[in-house]
Amino acid sequence: MQDSTCTLYHTDAMPVAYTAFLAAYPDYAQTAALDDLRTREYARLDRLGQVYLDYTGGGLHADSQLRAHHALLEGSVFGNPHSHNPTSLAMTRLVDQARAYVLDYFNAPPEEYEAIFTLNASGALKLVGEAYPFGPGDHYALTFDNHNSVNGIREFARARGATVTYVPVLYPDLRIDAERLAAVLNQAQPGRNNLFAFPAQSNYSGVQHSLSLIETARAQGWDVLVDCAAFAPTNRLDLRQWQPDFVPLSFYKMFGYPTGVGCLLVRREALAKLRRPWYAGGTITISSVQGDGYYLADGAAAFEDGTVNYLSLPAVEIGLRHLAAVGIDMIHARVMALTGWLLDHLRTLRHSSGQRLVYIHGPATLEQRAGTVTITFYDREGVAFDDRRIEELANAEQISIRTGCFCNPGAGEVAHGLTPEIMTAFFKDDQGLSFLALRERMQTQFGKSVSAVRISVGLASNFADVYAFLRFACRLMDTTVVEIGPAMEASSCCAISTHIDAP
C-alpha cells in the first residue's frame, strides 16, 4: 500500500493540496505577479506541457528579452568595437553601457570593482587560476563543495609550488566544518599570496554559506573568491556590503539568454595582483615581433581575450533589467516557498515496507539553503534506483530534472559516503576513466551507489511544477529496481575530480 501522503498527488487533488500549501507558506500569495509574468513571458512552458525543474543548470529567458534584443539588432548597424568607425563606436557605447549596468545591478562601486566579460563562470575562474601569483609558500584553500571549475584552480596552484588545502563539508546537511575552516584560515602566511574559495550557494545541495566568511577570511590575510553562479539567479548579491575579491558569474543561469557570456567581477586591488601568462588580441596596448615585447592594457581590457561577444552583450543588460523589474526579492520568496513545500513532502514519502522513498542530500529544512534539492530514490527493499532510469521516466512526462554529479565531486563524495581510500583507487594509473565506468566499479567493487537527482526551482516556477514532480515521485512508491527496469541509455559525460590528494 502506498504512503497516505501520496493521495494528495492525484491530478484531481491539486486544489486541496494548493490550499494546504498556501496555509503553510502564506508568503507565496504575495508573489502572484510571477504567475501573470509566466502567462505573458513564459507561456511556452504550459503550451508545450513542460515542467522545468533545472534552474540551477540554466535559467529561462522571457519572450520580451528576445524581442528587445532582436529589435536592437534589426534597427542598427554594429561593428567590431576594436575600431573607431561609426558602427564600431555605436557598439562600444553599448558594451560600455552593459559593463556599467552589470556593476550597478550588483551594487559594485565602479571605483572599487571591474566587470570582465568572459564566456561563462568557468572562463572567469580560469582567468583567476592562470593569473593569480601562486608560488612556493603561497596557499590555495577551498571547501569540498566547489564546482569543478573552482577545483581546477588547484592545478595552477600546485604547478607553481603553492599549498592546496580542502575544508570538508559534513553529512547530512553538507555544511562547512566550522572547526576545520577556522584552523585552515589561520594558516595564511603574512606577506604571501593566500586565496580562499567557496560557493555562496552549492550547486549540489543548495546549501548557502554565510557571506560573512568573506570578511572573516580577508581579515586573516586571504583574498576571497566567491562562486555566485548558483546564488545570483534567486538571491540579492550586494558587493558594496560584502566586498569579495573575485566573483564568477554565468548570465544564462540568471535569465536564460544569451548563452556564451559570463563575467568576472573583481576588486581593482585584487586585479592588480594578477599576472597573465600570455597575451592576445585586444589585451595589449602594443606588441612587437622584432622588439620581442608587449604591454598589457589597463583594467578589464587586459583580460578580455580577442573580441568580446559584442552583439550579445546588450542582451545581458536587457536580461538584468528584466530581473530588476521583476524583483529579485519576489523571486527569492517564491523559490523558498516552493522549496519548503517540496522538502516537507519528500521527507514524508515512505514505502509500505517503511523504507524511505527518498534521501535528501543537504538541509532538509529551509535554514540557510536555497531552491536546489538533491535526492536519491530508494525502492521498497532499500536499493537505490539508478538516477538515469529516474530521468528517463521523468522525461516521458516532460519533467526536466538533472542527474549525475553536477560537476561538484566533493559534495557528492560526502553525500554518498565515499572515502579517500575509495576515491584513491580510481587514480592509480594514467588511464582515463568515464563517469559510467566509475559508477559501475563503485557498485561492483565497493557496493556504493552514486545515484543523485537534482530538482531546482526558479523565476518561472509555480506550484503546479512542484506538484507534478511529487506526483511523479509517488508513482515510484512500492516499486523495485527490477520492476522499473534498467536505464535504456548509459551516459559517460559527468566529469570526476577528487579532493583526496590535497595536503
N, C-alpha and C positions, 0 to 999 in steps of 0.2 A: 504494500500500500504506500502511496506517495505521501510525503510530508504535507500536513494540512495547509501550510503556508502556500503551497502551490495552487490551491484552489483560487487564490487571488489572481492568478495569472492566466485565466482563460480570457479570450477576447471580450466576451460579454461582461466580464467582471471589472473591466478597466475603470468605469466611472466610480465604482466603490473604492477601488484602490487609489484613484486620484484624490478623492475626498479625504481619505486617510492620510495621504501624502501631504496635502495642504495643511491638515491639522498638525502634522508632525513638523513641517517646515513652512511656517506661515510667511517667511521672507520671500518665498518663491512667488507669491502673488504680486509682490512689488516689481517683478521682472516681466510683467505681461507685455511690455513693449517689445520684448525679444520674440514673442510669438507673432506679433504683427510684422516684425522685421523678417522673420523666417518666411512668412507668406509673401512678402514683397521681394526679398533679395535672395532667398534660398529655396524658392518654390520647387526647384528641380528635385530636391530630396523627396518630397511627398509625391510629386508627379511620377517619379521613377520608382517609387517604393523602396527607397534606400534608407537603411538605418546605419548612420555613420557614427562609429564609436572608436575612431582612431585619430583624435585631435592631437595627441602627443606626437604622432607620426607626421601629421601635416594638417594645417588649418584649411578651411574652405573659403573661397572668395565669394564676395557679394556680386550680384549682377551689375550693380552700379559702378563697381570698380572697373569692370571691363569696359563699360560704356564710356566712362570718363577718360580712360587711357586711350581707347580707340579714337575718341573724338579729338584728343590732343594730337595723336599721330596723324590722323586724317587731315587735320586742319593746318598743319605746319610742315616745314621742311627742316630737318635737323641733320647736322653733320658731326663728324668726329670732334669732340671737344679739345683735342690736341692741336687745333689750329685757331686762327683768328679771323676767319671769314664770317659773313653774316649767319650762315646756318650753324657754324661751329659755335659762335658766340651765343646764339639762341639756346643751344644745347647746354653750354657751360653754365648759363644762368639757371637752368632747370636742375642741373647736377648740384650746383651750389645751394640752391633752394632746398632740394631734398636732403642734403647733408645737414643744413641748418635745422630743418624740421625734425630730423632724427634726434638731434641733441635736445631740441625743445620738448619733444614727446617724452623723453626720459628725464627731463628736468636736469640735464647735464650742463653746467655752466660752460659756455664756449671758451672762456678764458682758462678753464681747467681741463677740458676734455676735447679730444679729436674723434671724429667718426670716420673710420677707414672702411670703404666698401670692399667686400670680398665675395667669393662665390657662395659661401654659406658659413655656418658657425665653425665647421671643420676647417675651412680655409682660414678663418680668423685665428683659430687655435694653432694652426701650422705656422702662421706668421710669428706668433709669440714663441713657439718652441724653437724655431730655427734662429731667431734673432735675440732671444734672451741670453745675456752674457754668462752662461754657466761656465764653471771651471772648477778645478780642484779646490776643495774647501767650501764650495757652494752647496746649496741644499734645495731639492725639489720635494715638497711634501704634498700629498693629496689623499683624499678619502677613497675608500673602497668603491663607492657607488658613483664614480665618474663615468661619463661616456668614453668610448674608446678613443675619441679624438683628443680627450684630455689625457688619457693613459699614454697615448703616443708621444707626448712631450717628454716622457721619461727616457725615451731613446736618445733624444738630443742631449738631455742632462747627463746620462751615463757615458755617452760618447766623449764628452768633454771632462769627465772625471768628477762630476758632482755626485753627491749622495742622493739617493731616492728612498723615501720612506712613505709607506702607506698607513693611513689611520683607519682601523676597522670600523665597520658598522655591525650592530648587534641584532641577532634574531630574537623575537619575531618582527619587531617594528622596523628594523633596518635603519635605526638612528645611529648617529656617530657615537662611538665610545668616548665619552667626555673625559675620562681619566687619561686615556691614551692620547687624545688630542692635546690636552694640556701639557703632557710630557713632551710631545713632538714639537709643539710651538715653542717650548722653552729651549729647544736645541738650536735656534737661529744664532749664527755666529756674527757678532758685530763687525761691520765693515765688509761683510761678504754679501753675495747675491743669494737671497733666500726667496723662493717662490712657493706660495701655498695655494692650492686649487681645490675648490669644492663646488658642487651644483647647488644653486639656490633651490632647485626642486629636482629630485631624482626622476629621471625618465623611466625608471624601472618600478619603483614602489610608490611614487607620488609624495614621498616624504619631503617636507620643506625644512631645510636647515636654516637656523636663525641668521639673518643678515648681520646681526651684531658680531658675528665671527670676523667680519671684515675689520672692524675697529680693533677687536682683540688681537688679531694676528698682526696688523700693521703696527700696533703699539709695541709688539715684541720684535720688530725688525723684519717683517715679511712683506714682500709685495704680494698682492692678493688677486687671484684670478677667480671670478665667479661665473660659472656657466649658467646663463639665463635663458638658454634656448627653450627649455620646457616651462620655465617660470613666466616669461613675459606675455604669453598669449592670454593669460587669465588673471594676472596679478599686476599691481602697480609697482613699477621699479623707479624709485626716485634717487637719482645719482647725486643730487645736491645733499641728500641726507646721508647716504651710505658710503659713497666715495671709494669703490673698489678700483684697483689699478687697471684691470683688464676685464672686459665683458664681451664675450662672443654671442652673436645672435644669428638666427636664420629667419628672415621675414616671412617665408612661406608658412612657417609654423604658427605665425601670428595671424595672418589673414589670407593665406592660400595662394595669392598671386601678387607679384611674379615669383616664380621659382628661379634659382640660379643667382640670387642676390642675398648676401648676408652682410654682416657688419662686425667690426671690432671697435667697441667704444673703449678708449684708452686715455688715462690721465697723461697730460703732457709731460709731467715729471717722469713717469714710468716710460713713456715713449722715447725720451731722450737716452734711456739706458740701452735700448735695443740696438743691436749691430747686425745688419743684414749680411748674409753670406754671399749674396750675389746682387746684381742689378739688372734691370730690364728697361724696355722702352717705357717712357712715362715716369720713371722713378728717379731720373737724374736731371741735373742742370746741364752737364756737359760730360761727354765721354770721348776718348781719343784712341784710335788704333796705334798711330805712330808714337803718340805721347804715353801710351800704355797707362792710362789713368782715367778716373771718373770722379764726379762729385754728385752725391745724392741730393735730391730735392729736399726741401723742408717739409715737416709735418706729414699729413696723410699721404701726399703725393709720392713720398719715398717708398710707400708700402702697397700702392695700387699698381700691380704689375701690368704693363701693357695698357690697353684701352679699357676703361671700365665698361660695364654693361649699360651703356648710357641711355639707350632707348627704354630700358626697364626701370631706371632709377626714378623717373617721375611717378611710376606706378607704386613705388614704395611710399612716397608721400601720400598718394591717394589712399593707400591701404591704411596707413597710420591715422590719417584724418577720419577715415571710416570708423576705426576703433575708438578714436577720441569722441566722435559724435554719438556712438552707441553708449559709451561709458564703461571703462574697464571695471569699475566697482559693481555695476549691474551685472556684467558678465561673470565676475567673481562670485557674486551672491547666488546666481542661478547654478553655476557649476558646483558650488558647495552643497546646495540643497539636493541636487540630483545625486551627487556622490554619496551624501549621507544616507539617502534612501536606498541606494544600491548596496552600500555596506551593511545597513541594518538588515536587509533581507538575504543577502548572501550568507550572513552568519547563521541564519536560521535553517538553511536548507539541509535536510538530512534524509538519507535513505531509510526505508522501513527497518533496515538492519541496525540503525543507529549511527552508521558511518556518515560523516560529513560529506556533502557533495563537493564542496569547495574549501580550499585553504587559501587564506589571504596572505600574500607576501608583503608585509608592510603594516602600517597602522590600520586597525580595524574600526577606528573612530575618526572623526574629523579633526582631532587635535593635531596641529602642525602638519597638515597634509593637504593635498590638492586633488584635482579631478582625474588622476591616473591610478587605476586599480589593477593590480596584477594578482592572478589567482592560478591555482592548479585544480583541475577537476579530478575527483576520485570516484570509482564505481562503487557499487554496493558491497563489494568484497575488500575495499580499501586499496585497489590497484589504480595507479594514476592513468587517466586517459591520455592518449597521445594528443598533444596540442594541435598537431597538423590535422588530425581527424576532426577535432572540435572546430577548427577553422573551416574545413570543408563543409561540415554540417551547417555552420553559420552562413557560409557563402550561399548555400542553397536557399536560404531565407533572406538574402540580400542584406545581411548584417555584416558590416565591415569591422573586424577586430584585428588585433596584431598578435602574433605568436613568435616564439623563438627566444633569443636572449636580449634583444633590444639594444645591441651594441653596448651593453653595460655588464661586463663579465663579473666584476667584483660583487655587485649586489646579487646577481644570480647565483654565484658560488655560495654565498652565505645563505641565501634563501633555500637552496637545495641541499645544504649540509655538506658541501664539497670541501674537503680539507686540503691543505697544502700538499700532503702526501699523495692524494688522489690526483691533483692537478699536475704535479711534477711528472707523473707517469706519461703525460702527453707531450712532453717537451724534452725527451731524452735523445732525440736524434734530429737531423736536419730535414727530414721528410715533412712535407706539408700535411695538414690534416683538415678535412672538411668538417663542418658542423654536424653533418649527417653521420660521418664516421665516429665523431666524438660521442654523439648521442647513443649510438649502438654499443660502443665499447663501454660507455658509462653504465649502461644497463647490464650487459653481459659480464663485465669484469668486476664491477663494484656494486651492482644492484641498486644503482641510483637513477632516478628519473630526473630529467631537466625540463619537463613539460611546463610551459607557462603561457597563460593567456592574458593579454592586456586589454582592458577596456578604458577608454578615456573620453570624457565629455568636454564640450567647448561652447563657443559662441552661439552656434545654431542648434544646440541640443535642446530637446524638450522631454517632458515626462514620458511621452509615448515611446521614445527611443530606449530609455532605461527599462520601461515596462516590457518592451519587445525582447530585450536581452534576458530578462528574468524569466519570461515565458519560455524562451528557448532553453535556458538552463534547466527549467523544471522538466522538460521533456527527456532529460538525461537521468531523471530520478529512477532508481531501482533497475537500472540497466547495468550491463557489464562491458568490459573492454571487448570481449569476444562478440557480444551481441551488436555493438555498433560498428564492428569491423575495423580493419586497418586503414591507415591513410592510403589514398589512391596514388598520391604523388609524394615523392621524397625530396625535401629541399635541403640544399647544402650551402645556403647563402649566408648564414649567420656567422659573422666573424667571432673568433675566440681569442681572448687575451687572458692574462692572469697576473696576480699580484705576488706570487709565491717567492720570487727571487729578489724582492726588494730588501735592502738591508734593514 
